[in-house]
Amino acid sequence: MRAACPVCPYHCELEEGQTGFCRGRTNKKGRVVCTNYGRLTSVSLDPVEKKPFMRFHRGSYILSVGSYGCNLRCPFCQNHAISMAGAEIPTEEVSPEKLVELAKQFAHTARGNLGVAFTYNEPLISYEYVLDAAKLLKKAGLRTVLVTNGMICRETLAQILPWVDAMNIDLKGFSQACYDWLGGDLKTVKAAIQAACGTCHVEVTTLVVPGFNDDIVSMEAEAVWLASLSPELPLHISRFFPCYQANDKPATPVEKIEILCKTAQRYLRYVYTGNC
């Protein structure tokens, strides 16, 4: 039986056994489910600043986990080995219960642990796993953090937001033309940022790629819009380095990052440089 996936704007219509654009959701018996549920490719205890968060428990560590798949096609993806992979990639099965137990173990070490950050690939394509784990983390007194591209429909996001403590959302650029290059939808991402700002701590990251999203006019428009949500909303402006399918592009000049930061600081209180 053919079925449409409700998670992101693609709404992939899939035949039985067919996998969607994200590579992580499949039609099984007329229902689209996440086939990467609990299948982890990456586990690491990271400083929370690495997510990046600068206004959320700075100086702390958080257990960071990732699976495979993504619903964007960024040619400059730094985690393409897993984000562009599908079910063929080696994984370890980690149930929500096992994940929470691991998080609790790290919480009792010298470094400590805030909870779990779902990151590395796009976590919301397997929102069911994130939701199940987040509910258990909440009961355990641990925090749930998402590092996401924000390409998720309102109805799906509404299910998970009550259980999330913090989100870092990538705002790839401030025009639909930017998102056309990546296969995304700016309106959806803006709606996700706006919805999240009303329920949890939010920080936004923009990776500045030469010739893609590095003009001052776009950055000013982005900063003005973010400030309309809250001038206290932290923005990370990060430097691009050649990788994946964008090896032919030069690294973003540090001077360009500094200029864009000064532009954003006219409207936002907290603006941070990344990768500089």
N, C-alpha and C positions, 0 to 999 in steps of 0.2 A: 504494500500500500504506500502510495506517495505521501510524503509529509513535508511541511515547511518548518524550518528551524526558527524559533522565536527570539533567539538571543541577541543578534546584532542586525544592522540594517540590510545585510545581504539577504536575509530570510531565504537561505538556500532551500530550494525544493528538491528533495532527494527521493530517489527510488529505494526500495528495500536493499539494505547493505551498502548503499552509497554514502561516501564521506563528503562533508561540506568543504567549502573554500578554506576554512581555518585548519583543516586536517585533524581536528580533535573532536568532531561531532558526527555521528553516523545515524542513519535511519535503521532502527531495529524494531521490527514488528509494528511499523506504522507510527513510531514515536522517535523523535530525534533526541538522542542521549549523548553525553560526553563519553567517548571511548578512551579518553586519557584520564579517567577518574582514578585518583590515587597513584598514577604512574609517574614517578618522579625521575627526572634526569639530573637534577642538581640540588645539593643540600649544603649549606654553608652558614656558619655563625659570623655575621657581618656587623660592623659598626652601622648604626642607624643612619649616620651621615652619608653612607655609601648608596642609599636607596634612590635619590638623596632626600633626607629630612634634616632641616636645620632649626626648626621650631617645634620639634616633637621629640622629647626625651633625649636631647643631645647628650652625647657622651655614653650612651647605652649601646648594648648589642642586641641583635635580633636574629632568630633562626630564619634563614632565607631559603625558600624552596621553589623549584620550577618544574614544569612538565615539558610538553612539546606543543607546537602549533601556535598560530597567530592569525588574526583576521585583518591584518594589514600586510603590505608587501614593500616595506621600506628597503630601498637598495643600500642604505647605509646602516643596516641593523648590526649591532655589535654582538648579538647573541644568535646569529642566523643558523648556527649549527643545530640549535634546538628549536628555535622559533619557526624555521622553515622546514622542519622535519615532520614526519608523520609517525604512524604506529610502528614503523620498521626500526626506529631508534631504540637502543637498549635502555631499559628503565628498571626501577625497583618499585614493587608494589608496597605502598605505605598507606594504610587505612587512616581515616581521621583520628581514630583512637590511638593508633601507634604514633602518629604525628604529634599529638598533644602530649603523650608520655615522653617523647623525645624532647619536646619544648620544655617540659617540666624538669627533666634531667639537667638541661643546660641552665635553667634558672637557678639551680643550686650549685653552680660552679663559681669560680672566682670572678669571672667576667659578668656573670648574670645573663639574663635573657628576658626581654620584654614580652616575647610571644612569637608569632610567626608572620613573616612577610612573604606573600605570594608574589613572585617576581620572576625575572629572567626570560620567560616566554609570556604570552598574554594570559593571565590567570582567569579572566572572566569567560573565556570560552568553555571552561570547566567550572562554572559558578556553583554547580551542585556540590562538588567536592569542597570548594572554598566555604560554602554555606554550612555544610555539615561539620567541618572542622572549626569554623568560627563559633558555632554554638557551644561546642565543647571547650574551646579556649576561653570563652566568656565565663563558663561555669568554673573553670580552673583559675580564674583571676588573671589570665594572660590576654595580651592584646592581639588583634588581627589587623594587619596592614596590607594594603594592595598597592602594587606598582603596575599601572595599567595604561593602555592607550585610550581608554574612555569610549571605545567603539562598542557600546552596549545599549540596548533599547531600554526605555524608561521602566517598563513593567518588570524586566529582569533585574535591573539595578535596584528597584524598590524592594525586592525580596531580600537582598543582601545588605543593603545600607544600614539597617538597624543593628547589625552585628559587627560592623566595621569601625575601628577606632581611628584609622588614618589612611589617607590615599595620596599617593603622588601620581598625578595624571599628566601624561605627555600631551602637550599641545604642539603638534608638529609644525604648524604654520598658521597664519591667521587669514587664509583665503581658501576657498574651495579648490582653486587651481592647484595649491600645494597638495591637498588631499586627493585630488584626481590622480596625481602622480603616484600616490601610495595606495590607491584603491580604497579610500575612506570617505567619511562624511563629516565635515566641520560642524554642522548643526548638531549632530548626535554627540560629538565630543563636548561642545559647549553646554549642551543640556546636561550631560553627565557631571561636568564641573559644577554647574549651578546647583544641581540636586545634592551633590556631595557636600557642598559648602554649608548646606542647611542642617547636616546631620553629624558630620565628623570633622576631624582636622584634615585640611587639604593643603598640599603644596603642588605647584605646577612646574613642569620642566619643558623648556624648549631647546632642542639641539639645533644650533645654528650651522647650516650647511651653505658654503659659498655658492651663490647663484641660485639658491633655492628659496631661502627664507631670511636672508641676511640684510634686507633693506630697512632703513630707519622708519619709514612710513608704516610698514607692517608691524614692527615692534611697538611703535607708539599706539597704534590701533589696538593691539593685543593688551598692552598695559592699561589703556583707558578702559577697555571692557572688563578686565580682571578687577580693576579698582572699583568699578560699578558694583561688583559683588562684595568686595571689601578691600580697602586700601591696605589692610593687614595681611592679605593673602600672599604668602611667600612665592617668589618666582625664581627659578634656577635657569640661568642662561648659560648653556654648555657649549664647549668648543668641540667641533667635529674633527676627527682624524680619519684618513682614508681607510676604508675597509669594505669587505664583501663586494658588492657590485659597483661601489663608488670609489674604487681605488685610483681612478683617474683624476679625482678632484683633489685640490690642495687642502691642507689643514686650514681651519679657520684662523685668520690672524688674531693674535691676542688683542691687538688694538681695536679690531672690529667688535670683539666681545665687550671690551671696556666702553666703547661708544654706545652700544646697545643697552648696556647696563645703566649708563647715565640717562639714557632716554627713558627707560622703564622707571628709574628712581624718581622721575618727576611726578609719578602717579602712585607708585607702590612703595611702602615703607621698607619691605624686606626683599632685596634683590641680591642674588648670589651668583658668582661665576662658578663654572664647572669645567673640569679638565684643563685648567690653565696652569 
